[in-house]
Amino acid sequence: MSAAEDTREVVFHIRRYDPDRDGAPTWKSYRVPVTPGMTVLEGLHFVKENLDASLAWRFSCRMGVCGSCAMLINGKAALACNTQIQDVSDKALTLAPLPNYEIVKDLVPDLAPMFEHHKSLKPWLVREDTGEILNPTGEYRQTPEELEAYIQFANCIKCGACLAACPTVATDPGYPGPMALAQCYRFCIDSRDGGLEERRDVLDSAHGLYGCHYAGECSRVCPKGVDPARAIQLMKRELVFSYLKLIRRKGASELLTGPAPGAERRSEIPEPPAFTVERSSGKSE
Ligand code: FES
C-alpha cells in the first residue's frame, strides 16, 4: 500500500481560548491527514504549520519524558506525544486543556500552582549532615530493597495529568494534589531522607494529605504508571506511624499539654507494626 493510500483524514476539534482576547472558550475544527503511527502531537504540528499558526500548546521532548504535552484527549488526560491518533480516533477527536488549572492559552495550562505545592513539601533529600552534602566524602548507599521502596514513584514526569483528574483538587485549591503528595512520599520513604517532620505541617494541615478520599483517578490517568493514589495512602500510613512513635517517645498528654505524669504509661502503647520494607540504619526517624 502506498503512503497516499495509507493516509486518512481525521478532524481535530480543538478548544481555543486566549484569556487576553476572548470572552469565553470556543471550539475550532481542523482536517488533518493522518498516517499510521502518527501521534496527536504530530497532528498538532500539522495544524500549526499548515492550517492555523495561532494555535498554542506545550511540548519539548516528543517522547513521554518531559511532561509538557499533557492535555485532554477525547476527555481523558494523556500525553499528546505518547498517544497515536489511530488508537483514540477513527474519524474525529477532541482536544482540550487540562482542567483544574488556569489557562495560559488554548491547550496550555498554568502549572505554576502545582509546582508551588510541590515545593512546599520539600521534594529533595532532607538531612542533618549538611557539611557532608556540601563537601561529600563518600556515598549514601542503599540496598536494592531500599531503592525498590520508592523507585516507582520517582518515575513521575510532573505532567500534571493527575491533578486534572483529581476531584479534591477540583474543589480545594489549597490541596497539594496527587503529584506533590506522591513525591513527598517518594522522599519520606527514601532511606537517605530524614525530612518527615519538616513536611508534617503541610501534610497535616486542613488542606493536606487527608483531603484524598481515594477516588483513584490520578492513578488511572498517570502516563508513567506511578500510581500516586497508592503513594498517598502509604503516606497516610507513614504519618500515622510517625505519630505512634512520637506518642511512645513523649506520651500523648505531653504532646497535647506538657510532660506526662509517669513514664510507665508510655510503655503500654504498643510499637507500630513493622514496615514492609526495612529501613537502613542511617535513616533518622
Ligand atoms: Fe515531552 Fe510529550 S513532549 S512528554
Boltz pocket constraint, residues with backbone or C-beta under 6 A from the ligand:
constraints:
  - pocket:
      binder: B
      contacts: [[A, 58], [A, 59], [A, 60], [A, 61], [A, 62], [A, 63], [A, 64], [A, 65], [A, 66], [A, 67], [A, 68], [A, 69], [A, 70], [A, 79], [A, 80], [A, 81], [A, 82]]
      max_distance: 6.0
